[in-house]
Amino acid sequence: MQHFLPAIPLTGAKIVVVGEGEAAIAKARLFAGSPAQLVWHVGAREKAIPADIAAHAEITRGELADDAFDGARFVFLALDDGALTDEMAQKARAAGALVNAVDRPAQCDFNTPALIERGPITIGVSSGGGAPVIAAEIRRRIETALRPGVGLMSTLAHELRDAVKERLSDFTQRRAFWRRHLRGPAADLADKGDEAGARASLRRALIAESAAPAAPQSGVVHLVGAGPGDPDLLTVRAARLLADADVIVHDRLIPEALLRRARRDAHFINVGKARNAHSVPQRDIEAILIEEARKGHLVIRLKGGDPFVFGRGGEELEALRAAGLEARVTPGVTAALACAASAGAPLTHRDDAQAVTFVTGRAKLGGPDADFRAFAAPNHTVVFYMGVDTVETIERGMLDAGRAPATPVAVIENGTRHDERVLTGSLSGLSALVKRGGVAGPAILLIGETARHARTRDALVSAAQTEAAA
Ligand SMILES: C[S@@+](CC[C@H](N)C(=O)[O-])C[C@H]1O[C@@H](n2cnc3c(N)ncnc32)[C@H](O)[C@@H]1O
């Protein structure tokens, strides 16, 4: 660790800001509204003091008083003059303060981290002053992952701390109480800004649990769509659930970058299925979900794409409900949507396609075979999932059902990932295209007039550049 970020209480702490302009305003604003005693010594030029700062700060002007830094905890210097900055920094240190001099790293005792404030919670991200833009970017990402009600829940946790301690004497019980309720109905109410509702919900839960402490609670299982592979295509809700989960039961194709969004101490169970190699049978996956939820865990079943599009999410939901467990579903971006967007091939188009159908290339054994006639009409986009192994049957079936041999096709492999490939051709050459291309990763087969728009990422970029140059 190169820098340590301590949490220093601000109640009654004297903070002095000296200087003018945007930098001085930004430093003063950091503490306006905090319980610190803020003093801003503005130079002669600073005329308009922003109202939010004026309401909280003591403003001084003219010569800096000799005792200006007495009792100060932090002094911020936003001055143009280097020699004057040095002189003031020495005075401030002599008075026992820590100094931050804007844009003068050599004169700083500390850097100001990128901060997030939510009620009593403060999060700081520091690059040691060397890469503030990266620190700010990390802050932005953390902000999007935080639930809107996290500040309110922290305030309520503070408020109810003693009552919880009084009613639940055992530490493990208290921890279980908070872990359960900080993401239960009270947290949902806090997210909506309903302070009274969240407080009442926590109080009711506390009374109920102290009256019947032994009642074990079942956990919840969330079936969550992880999208096609690009971590940016994870939904905000999926990211939040990942960060909360105790147990994550995931598929083989979920990228490492996505799993890193989970808690460090979460338990990961890989039930990945490779093509033609089901490593964990479906019934066993359902049993794992039930067993983990019954331990009281928050369980996430993380699935590629969307759980309800060829993801067997329906079966898992039925099994969980039959076991009397609470199960919720969070949708994800399915491969057809992601691949079409990435390759620039719209799935519907006013001229080219008035309908779109998603079809599995691998029907359930004993189930009804794909009826190719049902989607062989022109101006209809058909997207085959899991169709690489059965591409010859698909090509023959579509041709026999009346699709024109010249119908455009696109094969999109590893869509949205760094190794995405887009192969284009026509229906009568579809299986040859897949074989020649050595398609081995997950791929969709896009069949229909709209496939003529499909391009590789490089081709899309160079087409845009050519157009821009014209
Ligand atoms: C078992 S299905 C799961 C589909 C997933 N639930 C969804 O909504 O995308 C697996 C098939 O999805 C398609 N697929 C998944 N991710 C893909 C990707 N990144 N690029 C292309 N196809 C993908 C492939 O056809 C793969 O064989």
The ligand as an SDF file (V2000), in Angstrom:
LIG
                    3D

 27 29  0  0  0  0  0  0  0  0999 V2000
  -27.3170  -22.1470  -24.1380 C   0  0  0  0  0  0  0  0  0  0  0  0
  -27.4880  -20.8070  -25.2410 S   0  0  0  0  0  0  0  0  0  0  0  0
  -27.6260  -19.5150  -24.1220 C   0  0  0  0  0  0  0  0  0  0  0  0
  -28.2300  -18.2750  -24.7070 C   0  0  0  0  0  0  0  0  0  0  0  0
  -28.2820  -17.1540  -23.7210 C   0  0  0  0  0  0  0  0  0  0  0  0
  -29.2000  -17.4340  -22.6610 N   0  0  0  0  0  0  0  0  0  0  0  0
  -28.6400  -15.8060  -24.3740 C   0  0  0  0  0  0  0  0  0  0  0  0
  -29.7230  -15.2640  -24.0770 O   0  0  0  0  0  0  0  0  0  0  0  0
  -27.8500  -15.3210  -25.1780 O   0  0  0  0  0  0  0  0  0  0  0  0
  -25.8680  -20.6750  -25.8620 C   0  0  0  0  0  0  0  0  0  0  0  0
  -25.8540  -20.1230  -27.2670 C   0  0  0  0  0  0  0  0  0  0  0  0
  -26.0160  -18.7090  -27.2250 O   0  0  0  0  0  0  0  0  0  0  0  0
  -25.3130  -18.1240  -28.2890 C   0  0  0  0  0  0  0  0  0  0  0  0
  -24.3220  -17.1930  -27.7330 N   0  0  0  0  0  0  0  0  0  0  0  0
  -24.0980  -16.9350  -26.4370 C   0  0  0  0  0  0  0  0  0  0  0  0
  -23.1620  -15.9680  -26.3000 N   0  0  0  0  0  0  0  0  0  0  0  0
  -22.7920  -15.6180  -27.5470 C   0  0  0  0  0  0  0  0  0  0  0  0
  -21.8640  -14.6810  -28.0720 C   0  0  0  0  0  0  0  0  0  0  0  0
  -21.1350  -13.8930  -27.2740 N   0  0  0  0  0  0  0  0  0  0  0  0
  -21.7390  -14.5860  -29.4210 N   0  0  0  0  0  0  0  0  0  0  0  0
  -22.4800  -15.3550  -30.2300 C   0  0  0  0  0  0  0  0  0  0  0  0
  -23.3740  -16.2650  -29.7910 N   0  0  0  0  0  0  0  0  0  0  0  0
  -23.5300  -16.3960  -28.4640 C   0  0  0  0  0  0  0  0  0  0  0  0
  -24.6380  -19.2600  -29.0500 C   0  0  0  0  0  0  0  0  0  0  0  0
  -25.4930  -19.6570  -30.0950 O   0  0  0  0  0  0  0  0  0  0  0  0
  -24.5370  -20.3150  -27.9710 C   0  0  0  0  0  0  0  0  0  0  0  0
  -24.4420  -21.6000  -28.5520 O   0  0  0  0  0  0  0  0  0  0  0  0
  1  2  1  0
  2  3  1  0
  2 10  1  0
  3  4  1  0
  4  5  1  0
  5  6  1  0
  5  7  1  0
  7  8  2  0
  7  9  1  0
 10 11  1  0
 11 12  1  0
 11 26  1  0
 12 13  1  0
 13 14  1  0
 13 24  1  0
 14 15  1  0
 14 23  1  0
 15 16  2  0
 16 17  1  0
 17 18  1  0
 17 23  2  0
 18 19  1  0
 18 20  2  0
 20 21  1  0
 21 22  2  0
 22 23  1  0
 24 25  1  0
 24 26  1  0
 26 27  1  0
M  CHG  2   2   1   9  -1
M  END
$$$$
